[in-house]
Every structure is written in C-alpha cells, then in structure tokens.
Amino acid sequence: MRSKVVAVVLGVALVAVGIVLSGNALGWWSADLFFDGWWALFLIVPGLVSLLGQGPNVANVILLGVGALLLADAQRALGDVSAWSLIMPVVLVAVGATVLWKGVATPKLPLDAEGRPLPPGNQVSAVFSGTTAAYTGLPFTGAVTLAIFGGVDLDLRGAIIEGDVVIDATSLFGGTDIIVSPGTTVELTSVGVFGGSDSNAEPPQPGATGPVVHVRSTAVFGGLDVKVK
C-alpha cells in the first residue's frame, strides 16, 4: 500500500512540474518554480517520500524538520529567529522520539515465505556500557538491540538458526557488532544519520534456500557492523 502511495505522490509531482514547465515554454503562463527557499525541497521531498514508503524514522523526520525550518527561514516566516539555531533542537527531538518509539512500539517485522511475521526474539541493550550476547549452541530466534553511548556485541557463531530471523538494531552515539559464522546469509537494510552500517556477510541470492538473518539498522551518530569470523 505504501509503495502505491509513494508512486502516486511522485507521479503527481512530476506531472505537475512538467505541466508548469510546458506552459512556460509555450507562453500559456509565466510560473516561477524557483521561489525563495525552493532548494529546501531537496530535503523535504526525499524526507516525505521516505516517510510514506518506510514509515517514520529518525532520518526522514530530521530531513522533513530541517527542510521545513530552512524553507520557513527563507520565506521569513520565523521573524528574527534563525533557522540554524533550531536545527540542533530538531535533531535532538527526532533522536529522542526514535528512542521512545523503539522502547514502546512493536517493530514492524519482515515476513517469511508464507507471509508470517518473524518474531523479534530477545532484547539486548547497552546504555553508557557494553553488552555481549553469545548464542553458541543455543537457538536464536531474533533480537531487538539498542546501543546508546555504549556498545552491543551479538555473537551468532555456532547459534542454532532454523529459519529466517530478524535483528532490529538501533545505535545512538554507540556501536553494534553482529558476528556470524562463514556461510551465514545476512540481509542488511539501514538508515543512517551521521552514521552508517556495513556487512561483509553473504547477501541473499535469488533462488537460494536456507535461513536468512535480516538485520535492520538505524544508526545515528553511531554505526553497525556485521562481521564474519
């Protein structure tokens, strides 16, 4: 459903811009698309598309908030208040809202081949500290991790993984390391704001069978690494 909404929004926007430019070229009207602060749309539009397509997350909330501030500043809607003085508060609000959302909301889980949601499994957190969770010889059904000014190490070497699992990882001013055995298939999707995620594990291949570890990473001033050892 969200993909259809995104397609409709993008389609309508492109058609509207094309019509305006065509009318200008044919002399039917003279419409100026380059209003004060038009460049803020390069933040607002991607943020809106991401919001509609993926739901709210810290990245698209920051893009929309900062873009709206800069547009309002260019339109002189803020009076004597500088938009730049409000950017850091907007970032802090977005990060704080993400932490709250992760803490109280049930994450949207990927589906298995039969359309059933994959369970998130255990919760592992590190706040101003370091936490290691090892599953050697133990069943692993997924995890929700949160690293805030700290580090989480999730060791899946030798874990018993009988089907697809999901790891929903958030790294805020911290780091998350996920260690897997050679041959483990990992699908990484990530959202980064002054942070990033990386994986050197084998990604899923078309037609391949076997369990897949789905890692969904949100990294804000932090990072996540999937390592093979």
C-alpha positions as a Markdown table, in Angstrom:
| # | Residue | x | y | z |
|---|---|---|---|---|
| 1 | Met | 0.0 | 0.0 | 0.0 |
| 2 | Arg | 2.8 | 2.4 | 0.9 |
| 3 | Ser | 4.6 | 1.8 | -2.3 |
| 4 | Lys | 1.5 | 2.8 | -4.2 |
| 5 | Val | 1.2 | 6.0 | -2.2 |
| 6 | Val | 4.8 | 6.9 | -2.9 |
| 7 | Ala | 4.3 | 6.2 | -6.6 |
| 8 | Val | 1.2 | 8.4 | -6.7 |
| 9 | Val | 2.9 | 11.3 | -4.8 |
| 10 | Leu | 6.0 | 11.1 | -7.1 |
| 11 | Gly | 3.8 | 10.8 | -10.2 |
| 12 | Val | 1.6 | 13.7 | -9.4 |
| 13 | Ala | 4.7 | 15.9 | -8.5 |
| 14 | Leu | 6.5 | 15.1 | -11.8 |
| 15 | Val | 3.3 | 15.6 | -13.9 |
| 16 | Ala | 2.7 | 19.0 | -12.2 |
| 17 | Val | 6.2 | 20.2 | -12.7 |
| 18 | Gly | 6.1 | 19.0 | -16.4 |
| 19 | Ile | 2.9 | 20.9 | -17.0 |
| 20 | Val | 4.2 | 24.1 | -15.4 |
| 21 | Leu | 7.4 | 24.0 | -17.5 |
| 22 | Ser | 5.5 | 23.2 | -20.7 |
| 23 | Gly | 3.1 | 26.1 | -20.1 |
| 24 | Asn | 6.0 | 28.4 | -19.6 |
| 25 | Ala | 7.7 | 27.2 | -22.8 |
| 26 | Leu | 4.5 | 27.6 | -24.8 |
| 27 | Gly | 3.8 | 31.1 | -23.4 |
| 28 | Trp | 0.5 | 30.0 | -21.8 |
| 29 | Trp | 1.5 | 31.4 | -18.5 |
| 30 | Ser | 4.6 | 32.5 | -16.6 |
| 31 | Ala | 5.0 | 30.5 | -13.4 |
| 32 | Asp | 8.2 | 30.8 | -11.3 |
| 33 | Leu | 9.1 | 27.5 | -9.7 |
| 34 | Phe | 12.2 | 29.0 | -8.1 |
| 35 | Phe | 10.6 | 30.7 | -5.1 |
| 36 | Asp | 12.6 | 31.8 | -2.0 |
| 37 | Gly | 13.9 | 28.7 | -0.4 |
| 38 | Trp | 13.0 | 26.3 | -3.2 |
| 39 | Trp | 16.2 | 24.4 | -2.6 |
| 40 | Ala | 14.8 | 23.2 | 0.8 |
| 41 | Leu | 12.6 | 20.9 | -1.3 |
| 42 | Phe | 15.7 | 18.7 | -1.9 |
| 43 | Leu | 15.4 | 17.8 | 1.9 |
| 44 | Ile | 11.6 | 17.9 | 2.2 |
| 45 | Val | 10.7 | 15.8 | -0.8 |
| 46 | Pro | 13.1 | 12.9 | -0.1 |
| 47 | Gly | 12.0 | 13.0 | 3.6 |
| 48 | Leu | 8.3 | 12.9 | 2.6 |
| 49 | Val | 8.9 | 10.0 | 0.2 |
| 50 | Ser | 10.8 | 8.1 | 2.8 |
| 51 | Leu | 8.1 | 8.8 | 5.4 |
| 52 | Leu | 5.4 | 7.5 | 3.1 |
| 53 | Gly | 7.4 | 4.5 | 1.9 |
| 54 | Gln | 9.1 | 3.3 | 5.1 |
| 55 | Gly | 7.1 | 5.0 | 7.9 |
| 56 | Pro | 8.6 | 7.5 | 10.4 |
| 57 | Asn | 12.2 | 7.1 | 11.3 |
| 58 | Val | 14.9 | 9.4 | 12.7 |
| 59 | Ala | 16.3 | 10.1 | 9.2 |
| 60 | Asn | 13.2 | 11.2 | 7.4 |
| 61 | Val | 11.9 | 13.1 | 10.5 |
| 62 | Ile | 15.2 | 15.1 | 10.5 |
| 63 | Leu | 15.1 | 15.7 | 6.8 |
| 64 | Leu | 11.5 | 17.0 | 7.0 |
| 65 | Gly | 12.1 | 19.1 | 10.1 |
| 66 | Val | 15.3 | 20.7 | 8.8 |
| 67 | Gly | 13.9 | 21.2 | 5.4 |
| 68 | Ala | 10.8 | 22.9 | 6.8 |
| 69 | Leu | 12.9 | 25.1 | 9.0 |
| 70 | Leu | 15.1 | 26.3 | 6.2 |
| 71 | Leu | 12.1 | 26.9 | 3.9 |
| 72 | Ala | 10.3 | 28.9 | 6.7 |
| 73 | Asp | 13.5 | 30.9 | 7.2 |
| 74 | Ala | 13.8 | 31.6 | 3.5 |
| 75 | Gln | 10.2 | 32.7 | 3.5 |
| 76 | Arg | 10.9 | 34.9 | 6.5 |
| 77 | Ala | 8.2 | 33.1 | 8.5 |
| 78 | Leu | 10.4 | 32.8 | 11.6 |
| 79 | Gly | 10.9 | 36.5 | 12.1 |
| 80 | Asp | 14.1 | 37.3 | 13.8 |
| 81 | Val | 14.8 | 33.7 | 14.8 |
| 82 | Ser | 17.5 | 31.9 | 12.8 |
| 83 | Ala | 16.6 | 28.5 | 11.5 |
| 84 | Trp | 20.2 | 27.4 | 12.1 |
| 85 | Ser | 19.7 | 27.9 | 15.9 |
| 86 | Leu | 16.7 | 25.4 | 15.8 |
| 87 | Ile | 18.4 | 22.7 | 13.8 |
| 88 | Met | 20.1 | 21.0 | 16.7 |
| 89 | Pro | 16.9 | 21.0 | 18.8 |
| 90 | Val | 15.1 | 19.4 | 15.9 |
| 91 | Val | 17.8 | 16.7 | 15.6 |
| 92 | Leu | 17.6 | 16.0 | 19.4 |
| 93 | Val | 13.8 | 15.8 | 19.3 |
| 94 | Ala | 14.0 | 13.3 | 16.4 |
| 95 | Val | 16.6 | 11.2 | 18.1 |
| 96 | Gly | 14.6 | 11.3 | 21.4 |
| 97 | Ala | 11.4 | 10.4 | 19.6 |
| 98 | Thr | 13.1 | 7.4 | 18.0 |
| 99 | Val | 14.4 | 6.2 | 21.3 |
| 100 | Leu | 10.9 | 6.4 | 22.8 |
| 101 | Trp | 9.3 | 4.7 | 19.8 |
| 102 | Lys | 11.8 | 1.9 | 19.9 |
| 103 | Gly | 11.1 | 1.5 | 23.6 |
| 104 | Val | 7.3 | 1.4 | 23.5 |
| 105 | Ala | 6.3 | 0.3 | 20.0 |
| 106 | Thr | 6.5 | -3.2 | 18.5 |
| 107 | Pro | 8.8 | -3.1 | 15.4 |
| 108 | Lys | 7.4 | -3.9 | 12.1 |
| 109 | Leu | 8.8 | -7.3 | 11.3 |
| 110 | Pro | 9.7 | -8.8 | 7.9 |
| 111 | Leu | 7.6 | -11.7 | 6.7 |
| 112 | Asp | 8.7 | -15.3 | 5.9 |
| 113 | Ala | 7.9 | -17.2 | 2.7 |
| 114 | Glu | 4.4 | -17.9 | 4.0 |
| 115 | Gly | 3.6 | -14.3 | 4.9 |
| 116 | Arg | 4.0 | -14.8 | 8.6 |
| 117 | Pro | 5.9 | -12.1 | 10.7 |
| 118 | Leu | 9.2 | -13.2 | 12.0 |
| 119 | Pro | 9.5 | -12.9 | 15.8 |
| 120 | Pro | 11.9 | -10.3 | 17.2 |
| 121 | Gly | 13.2 | -12.6 | 19.9 |
| 122 | Asn | 15.4 | -11.3 | 22.7 |
| 123 | Gln | 16.1 | -7.7 | 23.7 |
| 124 | Val | 19.7 | -6.6 | 24.2 |
| 125 | Ser | 20.6 | -3.1 | 25.3 |
| 126 | Ala | 23.7 | -1.1 | 26.4 |
| 127 | Val | 23.4 | 2.4 | 27.8 |
| 128 | Phe | 26.7 | 4.0 | 28.7 |
| 129 | Ser | 28.1 | 0.5 | 28.9 |
| 130 | Gly | 29.0 | -2.6 | 26.8 |
| 131 | Thr | 26.9 | -5.7 | 26.5 |
| 132 | Thr | 27.8 | -9.1 | 24.8 |
| 133 | Ala | 25.2 | -11.7 | 24.0 |
| 134 | Ala | 26.5 | -15.0 | 22.7 |
| 135 | Tyr | 24.3 | -17.8 | 21.3 |
| 136 | Thr | 26.9 | -20.5 | 20.7 |
| 137 | Gly | 25.0 | -23.8 | 20.7 |
| 138 | Leu | 21.7 | -22.1 | 21.6 |
| 139 | Pro | 18.6 | -21.5 | 19.5 |
| 140 | Phe | 18.4 | -17.9 | 18.1 |
| 141 | Thr | 15.0 | -16.5 | 17.0 |
| 142 | Gly | 16.0 | -12.9 | 16.6 |
| 143 | Ala | 16.7 | -9.8 | 18.7 |
| 144 | Val | 16.0 | -6.2 | 19.3 |
| 145 | Thr | 19.1 | -4.3 | 20.3 |
| 146 | Leu | 19.7 | -0.7 | 21.5 |
| 147 | Ala | 23.1 | 0.9 | 22.0 |
| 148 | Ile | 23.2 | 4.4 | 23.5 |
| 149 | Phe | 26.6 | 5.8 | 24.3 |
| 150 | Gly | 27.7 | 2.2 | 24.5 |
| 151 | Gly | 28.2 | -1.0 | 22.5 |
| 152 | Val | 26.3 | -4.2 | 21.8 |
| 153 | Asp | 28.1 | -7.3 | 20.6 |
| 154 | Leu | 25.8 | -10.0 | 19.2 |
| 155 | Asp | 27.7 | -13.2 | 18.7 |
| 156 | Leu | 25.8 | -15.7 | 16.5 |
| 157 | Arg | 28.7 | -18.0 | 15.8 |
| 158 | Gly | 27.5 | -21.5 | 16.3 |
| 159 | Ala | 23.9 | -20.4 | 17.0 |
| 160 | Ile | 21.1 | -22.7 | 16.0 |
| 161 | Ile | 19.1 | -20.8 | 13.4 |
| 162 | Glu | 16.4 | -23.0 | 12.0 |
| 163 | Gly | 14.5 | -20.3 | 9.9 |
| 164 | Asp | 14.6 | -16.7 | 8.9 |
| 165 | Val | 15.2 | -14.3 | 11.9 |
| 166 | Val | 15.2 | -10.6 | 12.3 |
| 167 | Ile | 17.5 | -8.3 | 14.3 |
| 168 | Asp | 16.2 | -4.8 | 14.8 |
| 169 | Ala | 19.2 | -2.7 | 15.8 |
| 170 | Thr | 19.4 | 0.9 | 16.9 |
| 171 | Ser | 22.8 | 2.6 | 17.5 |
| 172 | Leu | 22.6 | 6.1 | 19.0 |
| 173 | Phe | 26.0 | 7.6 | 19.7 |
| 174 | Gly | 27.1 | 4.0 | 20.1 |
| 175 | Gly | 28.0 | 0.9 | 18.1 |
| 176 | Thr | 26.6 | -2.6 | 17.4 |
| 177 | Asp | 28.6 | -5.5 | 16.2 |
| 178 | Ile | 27.0 | -8.7 | 14.9 |
| 179 | Ile | 29.3 | -11.6 | 14.4 |
| 180 | Val | 28.3 | -14.6 | 12.3 |
| 181 | Ser | 29.9 | -17.7 | 11.0 |
| 182 | Pro | 31.1 | -18.1 | 7.4 |
| 183 | Gly | 28.3 | -19.1 | 5.1 |
| 184 | Thr | 25.6 | -17.2 | 7.1 |
| 185 | Thr | 23.3 | -15.3 | 4.8 |
| 186 | Val | 22.6 | -11.8 | 6.0 |
| 187 | Glu | 20.3 | -9.2 | 4.5 |
| 188 | Leu | 21.1 | -5.7 | 5.8 |
| 189 | Thr | 18.8 | -2.7 | 5.5 |
| 190 | Ser | 19.9 | 0.6 | 7.1 |
| 191 | Val | 19.0 | 4.2 | 7.9 |
| 192 | Gly | 22.0 | 6.4 | 8.9 |
| 193 | Val | 22.2 | 10.0 | 10.2 |
| 194 | Phe | 25.8 | 10.9 | 10.7 |
| 195 | Gly | 26.4 | 7.2 | 11.0 |
| 196 | Gly | 26.3 | 4.1 | 8.9 |
| 197 | Ser | 26.1 | 0.3 | 8.7 |
| 198 | Asp | 28.2 | -2.3 | 6.9 |
| 199 | Ser | 28.2 | -6.0 | 6.3 |
| 200 | Asn | 30.8 | -8.4 | 4.8 |
| 201 | Ala | 28.5 | -11.4 | 5.2 |
| 202 | Glu | 27.0 | -13.1 | 2.2 |
| 203 | Pro | 23.8 | -11.4 | 1.0 |
| 204 | Pro | 20.7 | -13.5 | -0.1 |
| 205 | Gln | 20.8 | -14.9 | -3.6 |
| 206 | Pro | 17.8 | -15.4 | -5.9 |
| 207 | Gly | 16.5 | -19.0 | -5.6 |
| 208 | Ala | 18.8 | -19.8 | -2.6 |
| 209 | Thr | 17.3 | -21.8 | 0.3 |
| 210 | Gly | 18.2 | -21.7 | 3.9 |
| 211 | Pro | 17.7 | -19.3 | 6.8 |
| 212 | Val | 18.4 | -15.6 | 6.3 |
| 213 | Val | 19.4 | -13.2 | 9.1 |
| 214 | His | 17.5 | -9.9 | 8.4 |
| 215 | Val | 19.4 | -7.0 | 10.0 |
| 216 | Arg | 17.5 | -3.7 | 10.1 |
| 217 | Ser | 19.8 | -1.0 | 11.4 |
| 218 | Thr | 19.2 | 2.6 | 12.5 |
| 219 | Ala | 22.4 | 4.4 | 13.2 |
| 220 | Val | 22.5 | 8.0 | 14.5 |
| 221 | Phe | 26.0 | 9.3 | 15.2 |
| 222 | Gly | 26.9 | 5.6 | 15.5 |
| 223 | Gly | 27.3 | 2.5 | 13.5 |
| 224 | Leu | 26.6 | -1.2 | 12.9 |
| 225 | Asp | 29.0 | -3.8 | 11.5 |
| 226 | Val | 28.1 | -7.4 | 10.5 |
| 227 | Lys | 31.4 | -9.4 | 10.7 |
| 228 | Val | 32.2 | -12.9 | 9.6 |
| 229 | Lys | 34.6 | -14.8 | 11.8 |
